[in-house]
């Protein structure tokens, strides 16, 4: 059965930092409230945009505890647990208390560059490690290789608790082939803010978004309108944000969205090395676009 709590606008929430580099708990609480007010559908914790790969185990616990408490069971939560060591990912899933989470977002293994059978066996191990719903996450631009549509379909058919794919390949033809050939209840979720509108038109059920951190009301309304086949109104909102979306990724994510959030007084723009803040020219473009929206 389709997990309806994963339909609509999910937000890959950032992890705010203080000037001295600690997790900014107060800013994180403020951001959760901002997303509630923006009527998003669910929150994704410790994803790529949350800089999870540079957080310590203790810091991840701080982020989880803060979001869970601030959310107060208002919105479904999804937890990012992934990596390039299958045994470690499986062990982490088994050891994590998942009672507050609707699903796990698990990125395709990176750096190792497995073949398609390797991807299949990885997700088989992940699926067998838990009864929780799992979202496969295909993002070749970060992982270095692609989970093909054929492999995604095979995984979707063979493992019933892998209920969705977050598709961030940018390959619209591939994504449409997933949509065309998938099991009925398997869901395709956009992993690219700029492609969400056309992907919903093609059959996707929503997005896990970056820009919705800063502009949740506009973006979630766009997604809702598109899901209701009200595409003319959805287009207006889509195009009101498209230039900002472009700049958010012009000099690295989450540097762009954190800078945008800082201009909206939600959190500071600090990122953790090896990431750095966007170049001044990108910041200036973001300044102009924020004022125009």
LOKOLFI-541868 format. One record per residue: residue number from 1; x, y, z of N, C-alpha, C in turn. Coordinates in steps of 0.001 Angstrom, whole numbers. Layout:
N
{NUM, {X, Y, Z}, {X, Y, Z}, {X, Y, Z}} ...
***
This chain:
293
{1, {842, -1202, 0}, {0, 0, 0}, {879, 1254, 0}} {2, {535, 2229, -809}, {1296, 3470, -913}, {1319, 4222, 421}} {3, {2506, 4700, 804}, {2650, 5492, 2024}, {2289, 6941, 1701}} {4, {1048, 7305, 2010}, {538, 8621, 1637}, {1215, 9764, 2385}} {5, {1901, 9444, 3479}, {2598, 10485, 4242}, {3834, 10996, 3514}} {6, {4240, 10306, 2457}, {5419, 10705, 1693}, {5042, 11374, 379}} {7, {3785, 11737, 244}, {3310, 12455, -936}, {3347, 13953, -652}} {8, {3780, 14741, -1628}, {3790, 16194, -1463}, {5201, 16736, -1293}} {9, {5338, 17710, -403}, {6608, 18404, -227}, {7322, 17947, 1030}} {10, {8399, 17207, 829}, {9330, 16928, 1914}, {10453, 17947, 1856}} {11, {11029, 18252, 2999}, {12112, 19241, 3042}, {13374, 18592, 3597}} {12, {14451, 18648, 2817}, {15758, 18188, 3283}, {16328, 19297, 4167}} {13, {16062, 19202, 5458}, {16343, 20296, 6376}, {17848, 20493, 6573}} {14, {18282, 21751, 6597}, {19694, 22053, 6837}, {20020, 21864, 8317}} {15, {21303, 21754, 8617}, {21770, 21735, 10006}, {22450, 23072, 10283}} {16, {21807, 23978, 11025}, {22433, 25271, 11317}, {23621, 25113, 12270}} {17, {24633, 25951, 12069}, {25792, 25965, 12956}, {25975, 27354, 13564}} {18, {26600, 27384, 14741}, {26985, 28647, 15359}, {28312, 29104, 14774}} {19, {28736, 30307, 15141}, {30003, 30858, 14652}, {31175, 29986, 15070}} {20, {31056, 29340, 16228}, {32144, 28491, 16725}, {32031, 27047, 16254}} {21, {31025, 26740, 15414}, {30971, 25451, 14758}, {30072, 24404, 15369}} {22, {29386, 24743, 16482}, {28472, 23772, 17086}, {27125, 23782, 16359}} {23, {26361, 22708, 16552}, {24989, 22682, 16042}, {24196, 23783, 16745}} {24, {23541, 24630, 15960}, {22757, 25740, 16511}, {21342, 25238, 16791}} {25, {21139, 24797, 18018}, {19873, 24176, 18406}, {18713, 25160, 18286}} {26, {18917, 26386, 18735}, {17829, 27377, 18686}, {17416, 27676, 17252}} {27, {18397, 27799, 16358}, {18086, 28057, 14943}, {17379, 26868, 14312}} {28, {17765, 25668, 14711}, {17117, 24467, 14180}, {15649, 24420, 14599}} {29, {15376, 24764, 15844}, {13992, 24836, 16312}, {13200, 25869, 15507}} {30, {13816, 27013, 15263}, {13172, 28086, 14504}, {12859, 27634, 13085}} {31, {13773, 26885, 12498}, {13576, 26390, 11138}, {12420, 25391, 11076}} {32, {12337, 24513, 12065}, {11227, 23551, 12100}, {9892, 24292, 12177}} {33, {9828, 25310, 13008}, {8604, 26109, 13116}, {8282, 26802, 11787}} {34, {9306, 27301, 11129}, {9144, 27947, 9816}, {8545, 26971, 8808}} {35, {8984, 25727, 8847}, {8465, 24717, 7919}, {7023, 24340, 8258}} {36, {6718, 24263, 9555}, {5325, 24030, 9972}, {4426, 25131, 9418}} {37, {4852, 26377, 9606}, {4055, 27514, 9131}, {3925, 27525, 7615}} {38, {4905, 26920, 6953}, {4895, 26887, 5492}, {4084, 25753, 4906}} {39, {3456, 24943, 5779}, {2540, 23878, 5335}, {3216, 22801, 4482}} {40, {4472, 22463, 4811}, {5108, 21357, 4102}, {4508, 20048, 4611}} {41, {4793, 18955, 3917}, {4156, 17679, 4242}, {5004, 16775, 5128}} {42, {6318, 16878, 5023}, {7187, 16093, 5907}, {8591, 16685, 5894}} {43, {9397, 16263, 6872}, {10756, 16782, 7036}, {11746, 15623, 6969}} {44, {12809, 15825, 6205}, {13879, 14831, 6092}, {15082, 15319, 6900}} {45, {15476, 14525, 7881}, {16551, 14878, 8801}, {17828, 14141, 8406}} {46, {18956, 14840, 8477}, {20274, 14248, 8229}, {20425, 13700, 6810}} {47, {19943, 14481, 5853}, {20211, 14178, 4462}, {21474, 14890, 4007}} {48, {21718, 14885, 2691}, {22893, 15564, 2146}, {22877, 17053, 2487}} {49, {21718, 17683, 2342}, {21580, 19110, 2630}, {21806, 19396, 4114}} {50, {21604, 18396, 4958}, {21861, 18527, 6386}, {23314, 18320, 6770}} {51, {24200, 18188, 5768}, {25645, 18006, 5994}, {25934, 16824, 6921}} {52, {25159, 15771, 6750}, {25254, 14633, 7665}, {26625, 13967, 7652}} {53, {27322, 14021, 6511}, {28613, 13328, 6426}, {29706, 14007, 7249}} {54, {29456, 15249, 7683}, {30461, 15935, 8504}, {30018, 16087, 9958}} {55, {28925, 15443, 10340}, {28454, 15476, 11721}, {28955, 14253, 12485}} {56, {29338, 14465, 13726}, {29729, 13336, 14565}, {28481, 12589, 15030}} {57, {28697, 11425, 15604}, {27589, 10626, 16133}, {26805, 11417, 17167}} {58, {27517, 12117, 18056}, {26854, 12909, 19102}, {26082, 14077, 18497}} {59, {26645, 14707, 17473}, {25959, 15824, 16824}, {24702, 15356, 16110}} {60, {24766, 14186, 15489}, {23580, 13644, 14827}, {22467, 13416, 15847}} {61, {22833, 12941, 17022}, {21826, 12731, 18069}, {21206, 14058, 18497}} {62, {22031, 15104, 18594}, {21515, 16432, 18948}, {20508, 16903, 17899}} {63, {20854, 16729, 16624}, {19963, 17147, 15539}, {18651, 16369, 15597}} {64, {18749, 15053, 15728}, {17544, 14216, 15782}, {16662, 14611, 16953}} {65, {17249, 14704, 18141}, {16473, 15026, 19349}, {15817, 16394, 19235}} {66, {16541, 17362, 18674}, {16016, 18725, 18537}, {14839, 18759, 17573}} {67, {14980, 18112, 16413}, {13911, 18127, 15421}, {12686, 17374, 15928}} {68, {12913, 16216, 16529}, {11787, 15424, 17049}, {11005, 16221, 18082}} {69, {11719, 16876, 18993}, {11042, 17651, 20046}, {10328, 18870, 19459}} {70, {11009, 19594, 18571}, {10410, 20795, 17976}, {9230, 20442, 17078}} {71, {9309, 19310, 16422}, {8227, 18884, 15534}, {6971, 18502, 16309}} {72, {7173, 17932, 17496}, {6063, 17587, 18394}, {4991, 16741, 17693}} {73, {5468, 15812, 16844}, {4597, 14860, 16144}, {3617, 15516, 15164}} {74, {3905, 16757, 14767}, {3006, 17449, 13841}, {3170, 16960, 12398}} {75, {4413, 16747, 11979}, {4681, 16323, 10610}, {5413, 14984, 10614}} {76, {5201, 14150, 9606}, {6007, 12933, 9482}, {7484, 13303, 9319}} {77, {8352, 12468, 9872}, {9790, 12674, 9772}, {10427, 11501, 9032}} {78, {11417, 11814, 8225}, {12213, 10810, 7521}, {13661, 10997, 7954}} {79, {14367, 9895, 8190}, {15748, 9963, 8667}, {16698, 9450, 7602}} {80, {17736, 10231, 7312}, {18753, 9809, 6381}, {19745, 8854, 7027}} {81, {19815, 7631, 6520}, {20835, 6661, 6940}, {21359, 5983, 5684}} {82, {22571, 6312, 5294}, {23148, 5732, 4092}, {24652, 5813, 4142}} {83, {25299, 5235, 3135}, {26752, 5272, 3095}, {27296, 4299, 2088}} {84, {28625, 4195, 2039}, {29257, 3327, 1050}, {29811, 2050, 1666}} {85, {29462, 1787, 2922}, {29817, 535, 3587}, {28511, -138, 3991}} {86, {28092, -1128, 3221}, {26790, -1750, 3425}, {26630, -2299, 4837}} {87, {27635, -2981, 5331}, {27550, -3570, 6670}, {27361, -2492, 7738}} {88, {28040, -1373, 7561}, {27920, -276, 8521}, {26532, 359, 8455}} {89, {26001, 535, 7244}, {24656, 1102, 7095}, {23622, 196, 7764}} {90, {23733, -1100, 7522}, {22810, -2064, 8119}, {22900, -2013, 9645}} {91, {24111, -1962, 10159}, {24303, -1922, 11608}, {23732, -644, 12208}} {92, {23915, 470, 11499}, {23386, 1751, 11989}, {21862, 1732, 12021}} {93, {21250, 1164, 10997}, {19789, 1064, 10969}, {19293, 231, 12147}} {94, {19961, -889, 12399}, {19542, -1785, 13485}, {19691, -1134, 14854}} {95, {20702, -272, 15009}, {20973, 335, 16310}, {20180, 1622, 16556}} {96, {19604, 2195, 15492}, {18910, 3481, 15619}, {17472, 3289, 16069}} {97, {17056, 4100, 17038}, {15664, 4111, 17478}, {14843, 4869, 16431}} {98, {14022, 4163, 15700}, {13290, 4737, 14573}, {11820, 5006, 14881}} {99, {11462, 4976, 16141}, {10036, 5081, 16484}, {9420, 6411, 16073}} {100, {10230, 7470, 15990}, {9697, 8788, 15636}, {9734, 9064, 14139}} {101, {10168, 8063, 13347}, {10373, 8290, 11926}, {9463, 7425, 11073}} {102, {8919, 8042, 10046}, {8025, 7377, 9112}, {8796, 6477, 8156}} {103, {10008, 6879, 7799}, {10773, 6153, 6796}, {12244, 6508, 6905}} {104, {13054, 5745, 6181}, {14488, 5979, 6065}, {14790, 6404, 4626}} {105, {15589, 7451, 4483}, {16115, 7837, 3170}, {17544, 7307, 3088}} {106, {17801, 6416, 2137}, {19114, 5774, 2069}, {19760, 5994, 705}} {107, {20819, 6806, 719}, {21495, 7174, -521}, {22220, 5973, -1110}} {108, {22274, 5928, -2442}, {23045, 4893, -3124}, {24513, 5021, -2723}} {109, {25210, 3898, -2552}, {26609, 3949, -2137}, {27449, 4820, -3076}} {110, {28302, 5633, -2473}, {29129, 6563, -3224}, {30597, 6137, -3185}} {111, {31386, 6698, -4063}, {32836, 6503, -4155}, {33228, 5115, -4660}} {112, {32656, 4057, -4079}, {32985, 2687, -4507}, {32639, 2427, -5971}} {113, {31585, 3093, -6477}, {31092, 2904, -7842}, {30766, 1443, -8140}} {114, {29819, 850, -7393}, {29439, -541, -7653}, {28723, -680, -8991}} {115, {28712, -1913, -9503}, {27887, -2163, -10686}, {26440, -2337, -10246}} {116, {25545, -2613, -11205}, {24118, -2647, -10881}, {23773, -3782, -9920}} {117, {24454, -4905, -10037}, {24221, -6004, -9093}, {24655, -5605, -7684}} {118, {25725, -4824, -7600}, {26161, -4322, -6305}, {25124, -3425, -5659}} {119, {24509, -2541, -6456}, {23430, -1700, -5934}, {22268, -2557, -5447}} {120, {21916, -3557, -6248}, {20794, -4423, -5878}, {21080, -5135, -4554}} {121, {22253, -5697, -4411}, {22597, -6426, -3200}, {22686, -5494, -1989}} {122, {23153, -4268, -2216}, {23201, -3281, -1130}, {21797, -3002, -604}} {123, {20876, -2699, -1515}, {19517, -2372, -1077}, {18774, -3600, -543}} {124, {19137, -4780, -1007}, {18581, -6001, -423}, {18967, -6104, 1039}} {125, {20240, -5834, 1349}, {20705, -5882, 2738}, {20029, -4806, 3580}} {126, {19874, -3608, 3019}, {19210, -2520, 3736}, {17747, -2872, 3997}} {127, {17053, -3374, 2993}, {15634, -3725, 3136}, {15433, -4814, 4178}} {128, {16338, -5770, 4207}, {16207, -6889, 5149}, {16603, -6532, 6575}} {129, {17144, -5341, 6771}, {17616, -4940, 8104}, {16537, -4275, 8947}} {130, {15388, -3951, 8336}, {14360, -3197, 9052}, {12983, -3435, 8425}} {131, {11957, -3193, 9207}, {10589, -3236, 8693}, {10103, -1841, 8292}} {132, {10926, -827, 8578}, {10561, 538, 8218}, {10519, 711, 6701}} {133, {9682, 1643, 6255}, {9688, 2015, 4848}, {11019, 2680, 4502}} {134, {11490, 2432, 3283}, {12773, 2945, 2822}, {12573, 3697, 1509}} {135, {13242, 4841, 1393}, {13288, 5599, 145}, {14687, 5438, -435}} {136, {14775, 4827, -1603}, {16036, 4747, -2344}, {16377, 6149, -2823}} {137, {17671, 6496, -2807}, {18070, 7843, -3214}, {19154, 7733, -4283}} {138, {18788, 8074, -5509}, {19710, 8020, -6639}, {20179, 9422, -6993}} {139, {21470, 9706, -6755}, {22003, 11045, -7015}, {23410, 10919, -7615}} {140, {23483, 10559, -8905}, {24780, 10298, -9548}, {25769, 11451, -9459}} {141, {25267, 12684, -9420}, {26160, 13832, -9339}, {26995, 13846, -8072}} {142, {26517, 13171, -7035}, {27272, 13082, -5780}, {27913, 11716, -5586}} {143, {27266, 10662, -6049}, {27762, 9318, -5768}, {28791, 8831, -6788}} {144, {28753, 9402, -7978}, {29714, 9017, -8999}, {29219, 7974, -9976}} {145, {28066, 7372, -9709}, {27487, 6419, -10661}, {25981, 6368, -10483}} {146, {25318, 5793, -11473}, {23864, 5867, -11565}, {23200, 4526, -11264}} {147, {22112, 4556, -10499}, {21259, 3383, -10348}, {20266, 3434, -11506}} {148, {20398, 2528, -12449}, {19591, 2578, -13669}, {18112, 2352, -13354}} {149, {17273, 2713, -14322}, {15840, 2533, -14103}, {15502, 1053, -13976}} {150, {16212, 209, -14704}, {15955, -1224, -14612}, {16253, -1754, -13210}} {151, {17368, -1296, -12633}, {17733, -1731, -11281}, {16749, -1197, -10252}} {152, {16331, 50, -10413}, {15351, 618, -9484}, {14036, -167, -9529}} {153, {13619, -551, -10717}, {12378, -1323, -10855}, {12526, -2701, -10222}} {154, {13662, -3338, -10436}, {13904, -4652, -9830}, {13868, -4564, -8311}} {155, {14505, -3539, -7758}, {14496, -3324, -6307}, {13072, -3070, -5819}} {156, {12338, -2227, -6543}, {10958, -1897, -6153}, {10072, -3143, -6141}} {157, {10261, -4033, -7091}, {9428, -5235, -7176}, {9798, -6274, -6124}} {158, {11078, -6338, -5775}, {11551, -7420, -4907}, {11480, -7108, -3416}} {159, {11487, -5819, -3045}, {11537, -5460, -1625}, {10398, -4494, -1303}} {160, {9371, -5027, -672}, {8133, -4277, -473}, {8287, -3086, 460}} {161, {9306, -3107, 1353}, {9477, -1951, 2238}, {10356, -863, 1616}} {162, {10854, -1086, 401}, {11444, 16, -368}, {10302, 604, -1192}} {163, {9724, 1678, -665}, {8424, 2161, -1144}, {8523, 3315, -2134}} {164, {9741, 3867, -2288}, {9869, 5048, -3143}, {11317, 5212, -3572}} {165, {11499, 6009, -4612}, {12832, 6452, -4997}, {12852, 7972, -5043}} {166, {13876, 8548, -4437}, {14144, 9972, -4622}, {15100, 10055, -5803}} {167, {14607, 10516, -6924}, {15366, 10519, -8167}, {15981, 11893, -8421}} {168, {17307, 11956, -8288}, {18031, 13211, -8505}, {19088, 13043, -9593}} {169, {18793, 12166, -10545}, {19738, 11956, -11642}, {19710, 13115, -12630}} {170, {18594, 13843, -12663}, {18425, 14890, -13659}, {18099, 14351, -15039}} {171, {18016, 13028, -15147}, {17734, 12367, -16425}, {16234, 12115, -16513}} {172, {15521, 13030, -17145}, {14059, 12960, -17179}, {13589, 11696, -17899}} {173, {14288, 11295, -18947}, {13905, 10078, -19662}, {14000, 8858, -18745}} {174, {15094, 8770, -17976}, {15241, 7656, -17043}, {14125, 7669, -15996}} {175, {13841, 8844, -15454}, {12825, 8948, -14403}, {11452, 8554, -14942}} {176, {11145, 8943, -16176}, {9870, 8557, -16767}, {9784, 7048, -16981}} {177, {10916, 6411, -17258}, {10913, 4963, -17406}, {10665, 4272, -16067}} {178, {11176, 4863, -14992}, {10857, 4337, -13662}, {9356, 4455, -13414}} {179, {8798, 5631, -13705}, {7369, 5868, -13491}, {6522, 4909, -14332}} {180, {6908, 4705, -15575}, {6140, 3847, -16478}, {6142, 2384, -16034}} {181, {7267, 1899, -15523}, {7434, 471, -15275}, {7342, 50, -13817}} {182, {7182, 975, -12912}, {7181, 679, -11479}, {5927, -77, -11050}} {183, {6003, -791, -9905}, {4782, -1335, -9308}, {3811, -203, -8957}} {184, {2537, -505, -8918}, {1502, 513, -8748}, {1727, 1399, -7533}} {185, {2082, 828, -6381}, {2180, 1609, -5151}, {3560, 2211, -4915}} {186, {4517, 1885, -5747}, {5867, 2448, -5610}, {5836, 3901, -6056}} {187, {6513, 4779, -5306}, {6414, 6218, -5553}, {7731, 6790, -6066}} {188, {7618, 7709, -7006}, {8775, 8437, -7511}, {8712, 9864, -6966}} {189, {9791, 10247, -6292}, {9890, 11555, -5648}, {10995, 12346, -6328}} {190, {10711, 13568, -6709}, {11717, 14410, -7345}, {12826, 14750, -6347}} {191, {14070, 14671, -6828}, {15204, 15100, -6020}, {15822, 16377, -6536}} {192, {15172, 17000, -7515}, {15647, 18262, -8094}, {14523, 19281, -8059}} {193, {14707, 20366, -7321}, {13659, 21384, -7209}, {13211, 21913, -8567}} {194, {14157, 22096, -9473}, {13822, 22692, -10767}, {13008, 21762, -11654}} {195, {13047, 20451, -11369}, {12345, 19478, -12214}, {11051, 18956, -11599}} {196, {10716, 19418, -10410}, {9555, 18862, -9711}, {8261, 19023, -10496}} {197, {8018, 20191, -11031}, {6763, 20430, -11757}, {6623, 19492, -12963}} {198, {7599, 19422, -13861}, {7443, 18482, -14981}, {7407, 17019, -14546}} {199, {8100, 16671, -13465}, {8074, 15282, -13013}, {6720, 14908, -12418}} {200, {6075, 15840, -11733}, {4717, 15567, -11244}, {3774, 15383, -12434}} {201, {3948, 16201, -13459}, {3134, 16040, -14665}, {3344, 14662, -15287}} {202, {4546, 14111, -15106}, {4852, 12795, -15664}, {4429, 11652, -14751}} {203, {4083, 11978, -13478}, {3603, 10932, -12581}, {4299, 10833, -11244}} {204, {5250, 11717, -10953}, {5881, 11742, -9629}, {4883, 12215, -8581}} {205, {5135, 11878, -7309}, {4171, 12204, -6243}, {4599, 13394, -5402}} {206, {5732, 14016, -5725}, {6181, 15152, -4932}, {7680, 15310, -5005}} {207, {8256, 15856, -3935}, {9656, 16257, -3953}, {10239, 16168, -2546}} {208, {11535, 15939, -2483}, {12297, 16242, -1265}, {13149, 17437, -1631}} {209, {12794, 18584, -1076}, {13216, 19882, -1589}, {14295, 20551, -744}} {210, {15086, 21382, -1424}, {16047, 22267, -764}, {15456, 23666, -610}} {211, {14899, 24215, -1694}, {14387, 25587, -1661}, {13234, 25755, -674}} {212, {12533, 24667, -359}, {11430, 24757, 610}, {11918, 25025, 2026}} {213, {13223, 24915, 2282}, {13756, 25389, 3559}, {13460, 26868, 3750}} {214, {13681, 27640, 2699}, {13525, 29093, 2807}, {12144, 29574, 2396}} {215, {11547, 28930, 1389}, {10262, 29381, 853}, {9236, 28241, 848}} {216, {8923, 27717, 2031}, {8028, 26555, 2096}, {6617, 26815, 1606}} {217, {6072, 27986, 1881}, {4692, 28257, 1489}, {4531, 28251, -22}} {218, {5413, 28957, -707}, {5311, 29050, -2162}, {5539, 27687, -2794}} {219, {6585, 27005, -2338}, {6953, 25756, -2996}, {5954, 24645, -2724}} {220, {5498, 24531, -1479}, {4525, 23480, -1169}, {3190, 23742, -1851}} {221, {2826, 25007, -2007}, {1598, 25332, -2733}, {1737, 24960, -4211}} {222, {2918, 25202, -4777}, {3164, 24800, -6164}, {2985, 23292, -6332}} {223, {3572, 22527, -5407}, {3477, 21073, -5473}, {2022, 20624, -5326}} {224, {1310, 21210, -4379}, {-97, 20842, -4155}, {-950, 21126, -5381}} {225, {-746, 22267, -6002}, {-1501, 22618, -7203}, {-1201, 21636, -8341}} {226, {76, 21299, -8497}, {458, 20364, -9553}, {-171, 18996, -9323}} {227, {-183, 18546, -8079}, {-777, 17246, -7763}, {-2289, 17237, -8010}} {228, {-2890, 18422, -8013}, {-4323, 18548, -8298}, {-4586, 18867, -9778}} {229, {-3528, 18763, -10588}, {-3614, 19040, -12032}, {-3965, 20489, -12346}} {230, {-3650, 21388, -11428}, {-3873, 22819, -11665}, {-2538, 23425, -12115}} {231, {-2134, 23057, -13313}, {-770, 23342, -13745}, {-534, 24802, -14112}} {232, {-1550, 25509, -14546}, {-1331, 26919, -14902}, {-956, 27732, -13667}} {233, {-1677, 27519, -12567}, {-1348, 28217, -11314}, {-15, 27726, -10762}} {234, {219, 26430, -10886}, {1484, 25871, -10399}, {2670, 26445, -11168}} {235, {2496, 26658, -12464}, {3575, 27218, -13276}, {3998, 28587, -12777}} {236, {3037, 29418, -12409}, {3358, 30763, -11934}, {4263, 30711, -10704}} {237, {3945, 29805, -9779}, {4755, 29676, -8570}, {6111, 29056, -8884}} {238, {6109, 28073, -9766}, {7355, 27419, -10186}, {8330, 28450, -10751}} {239, {7835, 29289, -11657}, {8715, 30253, -12304}, {9089, 31410, -11385}} {240, {8327, 31635, -10326}, {8697, 32673, -9356}, {9931, 32275, -8546}} {241, {10219, 30970, -8493}, {11355, 30479, -7704}, {12494, 29915, -8540}} {242, {12294, 29730, -9840}, {13249, 28979, -10643}, {14632, 29628, -10673}} {243, {14693, 30961, -10716}, {16001, 31625, -10749}, {16723, 31499, -9405}} {244, {15960, 31558, -8312}, {16566, 31358, -6999}, {17102, 29933, -6868}} {245, {16316, 28963, -7312}, {16753, 27564, -7261}, {18086, 27407, -7986}} {246, {18206, 28044, -9130}, {19443, 27967, -9911}, {20630, 28489, -9106}} {247, {20435, 29605, -8412}, {21537, 30197, -7642}, {21854, 29419, -6364}} {248, {20868, 28725, -5815}, {21122, 27939, -4604}, {22183, 26876, -4844}} {249, {22265, 26391, -6079}, {23200, 25322, -6410}, {24377, 25814, -7248}} {250, {24458, 27137, -7467}, {25498, 27682, -8347}, {26891, 27525, -7757}} {251, {26985, 27496, -6443}, {28302, 27414, -5799}, {28271, 26444, -4621}} {252, {27480, 25383, -4768}, {27483, 24317, -3768}, {26298, 24350, -2833}} {253, {25793, 23152, -2532}, {24675, 22966, -1595}, {25219, 22302, -332}} {254, {24863, 22815, 865}, {23804, 23771, 1202}, {24262, 25216, 1409}} {255, {25416, 25586, 853}, {25862, 26963, 1044}, {24856, 27987, 584}} {256, {24254, 27744, -590}, {23296, 28708, -1135}, {22048, 28833, -293}} {257, {21480, 27697, 124}, {20243, 27762, 912}, {20514, 28298, 2312}} {258, {21671, 28004, 2879}, {21987, 28549, 4208}, {22165, 30063, 4141}} {259, {22774, 30547, 3069}, {22890, 31999, 2917}, {21505, 32624, 2783}} {260, {20640, 31988, 1998}, {19265, 32488, 1846}, {18542, 32523, 3180}} {261, {18680, 31457, 3966}, {18050, 31409, 5292}, {18603, 32493, 6210}} {262, {19882, 32814, 6057}, {20472, 33870, 6893}, {19871, 35229, 6556}} {263, {19561, 35454, 5290}, {18951, 36723, 4883}, {17508, 36827, 5361}} {264, {16893, 35676, 5664}, {15529, 35645, 6196}, {15530, 35556, 7723}} {265, {16727, 35669, 8326}, {16886, 35668, 9790}, {16398, 34380, 10444}} {266, {16605, 33255, 9769}, {16204, 31966, 10332}, {17402, 31233, 10930}} {267, {18536, 31284, 10236}, {19768, 30725, 10802}, {20955, 31438, 10162}} {268, {22133, 31198, 10700}, {23345, 31767, 10125}, {23756, 30957, 8891}} {269, {24686, 31505, 8131}, {25063, 30885, 6858}, {26271, 29954, 6975}} {270, {26728, 29679, 8191}, {27926, 28873, 8367}, {27735, 27446, 7839}} {271, {28721, 26974, 7093}, {28779, 25581, 6659}, {30063, 24978, 7209}} {272, {30179, 23677, 7123}, {31318, 22968, 7706}, {32250, 22486, 6592}} {273, {33552, 22711, 6805}, {34556, 22256, 5837}, {34424, 20765, 5551}} {274, {34620, 20351, 4301}, {35262, 21091, 3215}, {34361, 22057, 2443}} {275, {33129, 22243, 2871}, {32270, 23229, 2224}, {32625, 24629, 2715}} {276, {32414, 25605, 1868}, {32576, 27005, 2235}, {31357, 27763, 1721}} {277, {31203, 28992, 2168}, {30053, 29793, 1743}, {30173, 30172, 261}} {278, {29053, 30487, -374}, {29083, 30856, -1794}, {29924, 32105, -2038}} {279, {30382, 32234, -3271}, {31131, 33421, -3662}, {30248, 34662, -3566}} {280, {30887, 35813, -3463}, {30159, 37058, -3284}, {29200, 37331, -4429}} {281, {29604, 36988, -5633}, {28733, 37272, -6783}, {27439, 36456, -6706}} {282, {27521, 35230, -6187}, {26323, 34401, -6013}, {25452, 34986, -4904}} {283, {26076, 35407, -3822}, {25323, 36024, -2722}, {24557, 37256, -3204}} {284, {25195, 38057, -4033}, {24541, 39269, -4537}, {23336, 38927, -5401}} {285, {23465, 37881, -6211}, {22329, 37458, -7034}, {21192, 36941, -6155}} {286, {21533, 36181, -5118}, {20514, 35676, -4193}, {19807, 36837, -3494}} {287, {20566, 37853, -3097}, {19978, 39044, -2443}, {18887, 39655, -3325}} {288, {19208, 39825, -4588}, {18263, 40444, -5537}, {17025, 39571, -5704}} {289, {17247, 38272, -5820}, {16130, 37352, -6062}, {15211, 37255, -4857}} {290, {15761, 37257, -3659}, {14924, 37203, -2446}, {13983, 38404, -2412}} {291, {14510, 39580, -2768}, {13692, 40787, -2748}, {12595, 40755, -3808}} {292, {12856, 40032, -4887}, {11900, 40018, -6011}, {10775, 39011, -5812}} {293, {10960, 38076, -4903}, {9956, 37018, -4703}, {8831, 37525, -3804}} 
***
